[in-house]
Amino acid sequence: MIMFKFRLEKVLRYRSMLVDAEALRLREIEQRQHKMQQQIISQEILIDHLILQYEEAKTDAGTISSWSFMHGSVTFEKNKVKEMRVEEQKLQSEFQEQMLKLVEAQQEKAVLEKLRDNQLSEWEAEQRRREQRMMDELASRAHYQLS
């Protein structure tokens, strides 16, 4: 029996590999985003802790230079958080771009899959017609031989 062969099978496999690669890149970006968010949370906890220490030092008999140092530390850490938030926004943009690439790759793959499915349906219909013609021919031969 003749088997169906999709002429663009290699292209479909290539498109499937592209979809997998784009999905992997998306997961990597998502992991970087998650890591960045965790770092921001940790940094904000550190800032809160530094602010509490600063407030305690202001009420104690600490020197102005120690207050100034603590204030500078809080400011430095807040600036780090701002930089991290900028990086977080870049990662969000990168995530959106990668999502679009993945969707495009999935659409291209889906087009080929639909083409393959349509060709398979046409091939199966043609096979049924051939089998029916063969059965009709056998039946008509049997009828003529009996007559």
Phi and psi restraints in degrees (value plus and minus 20) as a CYANA .aco file:
   2 ILE   PHI     -98.3   -58.3
   2 ILE   PSI     114.3   154.3
   3 MET   PHI    -121.2   -81.2
   3 MET   PSI     129.3   169.3
   4 PHE   PHI     -90.6   -50.6
   4 PHE   PSI     116.7   156.7
   5 LYS   PHI    -150.9  -110.9
   5 LYS   PSI      98.1   138.1
   6 PHE   PHI    -102.9   -62.9
   6 PHE   PSI     100.8   140.8
   7 ARG   PHI     -84.5   -44.5
   7 ARG   PSI     -47.0    -7.0
   8 LEU   PHI    -121.9   -81.9
   8 LEU   PSI       6.5    46.5
   9 GLU   PHI     -80.1   -40.1
   9 GLU   PSI     -60.4   -20.4
  10 LYS   PHI     -83.8   -43.8
  10 LYS   PSI     -60.1   -20.1
  11 VAL   PHI     -85.0   -45.0
  11 VAL   PSI     -61.6   -21.6
  12 LEU   PHI     -83.3   -43.3
  12 LEU   PSI     -62.5   -22.5
  13 ARG   PHI     -82.9   -42.9
  13 ARG   PSI     -60.3   -20.3
  14 TYR   PHI     -82.3   -42.3
  14 TYR   PSI     -64.4   -24.4
  15 ARG   PHI     -82.6   -42.6
  15 ARG   PSI     -57.6   -17.6
  16 SER   PHI     -83.9   -43.9
  16 SER   PSI     -61.1   -21.1
  17 MET   PHI     -83.9   -43.9
  17 MET   PSI     -59.1   -19.1
  18 LEU   PHI     -82.7   -42.7
  18 LEU   PSI     -62.6   -22.6
  19 VAL   PHI     -80.5   -40.5
  19 VAL   PSI     -64.7   -24.7
  20 ASP   PHI     -82.1   -42.1
  20 ASP   PSI     -61.8   -21.8
  21 ALA   PHI     -85.6   -45.6
  21 ALA   PSI     -62.3   -22.3
  22 GLU   PHI     -86.1   -46.1
  22 GLU   PSI     -58.4   -18.4
  23 ALA   PHI     -85.6   -45.6
  23 ALA   PSI     -58.8   -18.8
  24 LEU   PHI     -83.9   -43.9
  24 LEU   PSI     -64.4   -24.4
  25 ARG   PHI     -80.4   -40.4
  25 ARG   PSI     -60.1   -20.1
  26 LEU   PHI     -82.8   -42.8
  26 LEU   PSI     -63.5   -23.5
  27 ARG   PHI     -82.9   -42.9
  27 ARG   PSI     -58.8   -18.8
  28 GLU   PHI     -83.0   -43.0
  28 GLU   PSI     -63.8   -23.8
  29 ILE   PHI     -83.5   -43.5
  29 ILE   PSI     -62.6   -22.6
  30 GLU   PHI     -81.1   -41.1
  30 GLU   PSI     -59.8   -19.8
  31 GLN   PHI     -85.6   -45.6
  31 GLN   PSI     -61.1   -21.1
  32 ARG   PHI     -83.5   -43.5
  32 ARG   PSI     -59.3   -19.3
  33 GLN   PHI     -81.3   -41.3
  33 GLN   PSI     -66.8   -26.8
  34 HIS   PHI     -81.2   -41.2
  34 HIS   PSI     -63.4   -23.4
  35 LYS   PHI     -82.1   -42.1
  35 LYS   PSI     -62.4   -22.4
  36 MET   PHI     -83.5   -43.5
  36 MET   PSI     -62.2   -22.2
  37 GLN   PHI     -82.7   -42.7
  37 GLN   PSI     -59.5   -19.5
  38 GLN   PHI     -85.5   -45.5
  38 GLN   PSI     -59.4   -19.4
  39 GLN   PHI     -84.8   -44.8
  39 GLN   PSI     -59.7   -19.7
  40 ILE   PHI     -83.2   -43.2
  40 ILE   PSI     -64.6   -24.6
  41 ILE   PHI     -80.3   -40.3
  41 ILE   PSI     -65.7   -25.7
  42 SER   PHI     -80.8   -40.8
  42 SER   PSI     -62.6   -22.6
  43 GLN   PHI     -84.0   -44.0
  43 GLN   PSI     -61.0   -21.0
  44 GLU   PHI     -87.1   -47.1
  44 GLU   PSI     -55.3   -15.3
  45 ILE   PHI     -84.3   -44.3
  45 ILE   PSI     -62.5   -22.5
  46 LEU   PHI     -80.4   -40.4
  46 LEU   PSI     -63.6   -23.6
  47 ILE   PHI     -81.4   -41.4
  47 ILE   PSI     -65.0   -25.0
  48 ASP   PHI     -79.1   -39.1
  48 ASP   PSI     -61.6   -21.6
  49 HIS   PHI     -83.9   -43.9
  49 HIS   PSI     -63.7   -23.7
  50 LEU   PHI     -84.0   -44.0
  50 LEU   PSI     -58.4   -18.4
  51 ILE   PHI     -84.4   -44.4
  51 ILE   PSI     -61.4   -21.4
  52 LEU   PHI     -81.9   -41.9
  52 LEU   PSI     -63.2   -23.2
  53 GLN   PHI     -82.8   -42.8
  53 GLN   PSI     -60.2   -20.2
  54 TYR   PHI     -83.2   -43.2
  54 TYR   PSI     -64.9   -24.9
  55 GLU   PHI     -83.6   -43.6
  55 GLU   PSI     -60.0   -20.0
  56 GLU   PHI     -85.7   -45.7
  56 GLU   PSI     -60.2   -20.2
  57 ALA   PHI     -86.4   -46.4
  57 ALA   PSI     -52.6   -12.6
  58 LYS   PHI     -86.4   -46.4
  58 LYS   PSI     -54.1   -14.1
  59 THR   PHI    -101.5   -61.5
  59 THR   PSI     -44.8    -4.8
  60 ASP   PHI     -98.8   -58.8
  60 ASP   PSI     159.9   199.9
  61 ALA   PHI    -108.0   -68.0
  61 ALA   PSI      17.6    57.6
  62 GLY   PHI     -90.0   -50.0
  62 GLY   PSI     140.8   180.8
  63 THR   PHI    -104.1   -64.1
  63 THR   PSI     140.4   180.4
  64 ILE   PHI     -83.1   -43.1
  64 ILE   PSI     -54.7   -14.7
  65 SER   PHI     -85.7   -45.7
  65 SER   PSI     -55.9   -15.9
  66 SER   PHI     -90.6   -50.6
  66 SER   PSI     -57.8   -17.8
  67 TRP   PHI     -83.1   -43.1
  67 TRP   PSI     -63.5   -23.5
  68 SER   PHI     -82.2   -42.2
  68 SER   PSI     -61.8   -21.8
  69 PHE   PHI     -82.9   -42.9
  69 PHE   PSI     -64.1   -24.1
  70 MET   PHI     -86.2   -46.2
  70 MET   PSI     -60.2   -20.2
  71 HIS   PHI     -82.7   -42.7
  71 HIS   PSI     -62.3   -22.3
  72 GLY   PHI     -82.6   -42.6
  72 GLY   PSI     -57.1   -17.1
  73 SER   PHI     -85.1   -45.1
  73 SER   PSI     -63.2   -23.2
  74 VAL   PHI     -82.7   -42.7
  74 VAL   PSI     -65.3   -25.3
  75 THR   PHI     -81.3   -41.3
  75 THR   PSI     -63.9   -23.9
  76 PHE   PHI     -79.3   -39.3
  76 PHE   PSI     -66.1   -26.1
  77 GLU   PHI     -87.2   -47.2
  77 GLU   PSI     -57.4   -17.4
  78 LYS   PHI     -84.1   -44.1
  78 LYS   PSI     -58.4   -18.4
  79 ASN   PHI     -85.1   -45.1
  79 ASN   PSI     -57.1   -17.1
  80 LYS   PHI     -82.2   -42.2
  80 LYS   PSI     -60.2   -20.2
  81 VAL   PHI     -84.5   -44.5
  81 VAL   PSI     -60.6   -20.6
  82 LYS   PHI     -79.9   -39.9
  82 LYS   PSI     -64.6   -24.6
  83 GLU   PHI     -82.5   -42.5
  83 GLU   PSI     -59.2   -19.2
  84 MET   PHI     -86.5   -46.5
  84 MET   PSI     -56.7   -16.7
  85 ARG   PHI     -86.6   -46.6
  85 ARG   PSI     -57.3   -17.3
  86 VAL   PHI     -82.3   -42.3
  86 VAL   PSI     -64.1   -24.1
  87 GLU   PHI     -83.3   -43.3
  87 GLU   PSI     -58.2   -18.2
  88 GLU   PHI     -82.0   -42.0
  88 GLU   PSI     -60.3   -20.3
  89 GLN   PHI     -84.8   -44.8
  89 GLN   PSI     -59.7   -19.7
  90 LYS   PHI     -82.2   -42.2
  90 LYS   PSI     -62.6   -22.6
  91 LEU   PHI     -84.0   -44.0
  91 LEU   PSI     -57.1   -17.1
  92 GLN   PHI     -83.9   -43.9
  92 GLN   PSI     -62.4   -22.4
  93 SER   PHI     -84.4   -44.4
  93 SER   PSI     -62.8   -22.8
  94 GLU   PHI     -82.1   -42.1
  94 GLU   PSI     -59.1   -19.1
  95 PHE   PHI     -81.8   -41.8
  95 PHE   PSI     -66.0   -26.0
  96 GLN   PHI     -82.0   -42.0
  96 GLN   PSI     -63.8   -23.8
  97 GLU   PHI     -82.1   -42.1
  97 GLU   PSI     -63.4   -23.4
  98 GLN   PHI     -86.5   -46.5
  98 GLN   PSI     -56.1   -16.1
  99 MET   PHI     -81.0   -41.0
  99 MET   PSI     -62.2   -22.2
 100 LEU   PHI     -84.1   -44.1
 100 LEU   PSI     -60.3   -20.3
 101 LYS   PHI     -82.6   -42.6
 101 LYS   PSI     -61.3   -21.3
 102 LEU   PHI     -84.7   -44.7
 102 LEU   PSI     -65.1   -25.1
 103 VAL   PHI     -81.8   -41.8
 103 VAL   PSI     -62.3   -22.3
 104 GLU   PHI     -82.0   -42.0
 104 GLU   PSI     -64.2   -24.2
 105 ALA   PHI     -83.8   -43.8
 105 ALA   PSI     -59.7   -19.7
 106 GLN   PHI     -85.3   -45.3
 106 GLN   PSI     -58.3   -18.3
 107 GLN   PHI     -86.0   -46.0
 107 GLN   PSI     -63.0   -23.0
 108 GLU   PHI     -82.6   -42.6
 108 GLU   PSI     -60.0   -20.0
 109 LYS   PHI     -85.9   -45.9
 109 LYS   PSI     -62.7   -22.7
 110 ALA   PHI     -82.1   -42.1
 110 ALA   PSI     -56.8   -16.8
 111 VAL   PHI     -81.5   -41.5
 111 VAL   PSI     -65.2   -25.2
 112 LEU   PHI     -86.5   -46.5
 112 LEU   PSI     -58.6   -18.6
 113 GLU   PHI     -83.6   -43.6
 113 GLU   PSI     -60.9   -20.9
 114 LYS   PHI     -85.2   -45.2
 114 LYS   PSI     -61.9   -21.9
 115 LEU   PHI     -80.6   -40.6
 115 LEU   PSI     -64.9   -24.9
 116 ARG   PHI     -81.0   -41.0
 116 ARG   PSI     -65.4   -25.4
 117 ASP   PHI     -82.7   -42.7
 117 ASP   PSI     -60.8   -20.8
 118 ASN   PHI     -84.3   -44.3
 118 ASN   PSI     -64.0   -24.0
 119 GLN   PHI     -84.6   -44.6
 119 GLN   PSI     -58.4   -18.4
 120 LEU   PHI     -83.8   -43.8
 120 LEU   PSI     -62.8   -22.8
 121 SER   PHI     -81.6   -41.6
 121 SER   PSI     -64.3   -24.3
 122 GLU   PHI     -82.8   -42.8
 122 GLU   PSI     -62.6   -22.6
 123 TRP   PHI     -83.4   -43.4
 123 TRP   PSI     -63.3   -23.3
 124 GLU   PHI     -83.6   -43.6
 124 GLU   PSI     -60.9   -20.9
 125 ALA   PHI     -83.3   -43.3
 125 ALA   PSI     -62.6   -22.6
 126 GLU   PHI     -83.6   -43.6
 126 GLU   PSI     -59.3   -19.3
 127 GLN   PHI     -82.3   -42.3
 127 GLN   PSI     -63.1   -23.1
 128 ARG   PHI     -83.0   -43.0
 128 ARG   PSI     -60.9   -20.9
 129 ARG   PHI     -83.7   -43.7
 129 ARG   PSI     -62.2   -22.2
 130 ARG   PHI     -82.5   -42.5
 130 ARG   PSI     -65.3   -25.3
 131 GLU   PHI     -82.8   -42.8
 131 GLU   PSI     -60.4   -20.4
 132 GLN   PHI     -85.2   -45.2
 132 GLN   PSI     -62.4   -22.4
 133 ARG   PHI     -81.4   -41.4
 133 ARG   PSI     -61.4   -21.4
 134 MET   PHI     -84.8   -44.8
 134 MET   PSI     -62.3   -22.3
 135 MET   PHI     -85.6   -45.6
 135 MET   PSI     -60.5   -20.5
 136 ASP   PHI     -83.1   -43.1
 136 ASP   PSI     -62.3   -22.3
 137 GLU   PHI     -84.4   -44.4
 137 GLU   PSI     -62.9   -22.9
 138 LEU   PHI     -83.7   -43.7
 138 LEU   PSI     -60.7   -20.7
 139 ALA   PHI     -85.9   -45.9
 139 ALA   PSI     -60.2   -20.2
 140 SER   PHI     -90.6   -50.6
 140 SER   PSI     -55.4   -15.4
 141 ARG   PHI     -83.9   -43.9
 141 ARG   PSI     -63.8   -23.8
 142 ALA   PHI     -84.1   -44.1
 142 ALA   PSI     -57.6   -17.6
 143 HIS   PHI     -86.2   -46.2
 143 HIS   PSI     -64.5   -24.5
 144 TYR   PHI     -87.3   -47.3
 144 TYR   PSI     -54.4   -14.4
 145 GLN   PHI     -90.7   -50.7
 145 GLN   PSI     -51.1   -11.1
 146 LEU   PHI     -98.0   -58.0
 146 LEU   PSI     -42.1    -2.1
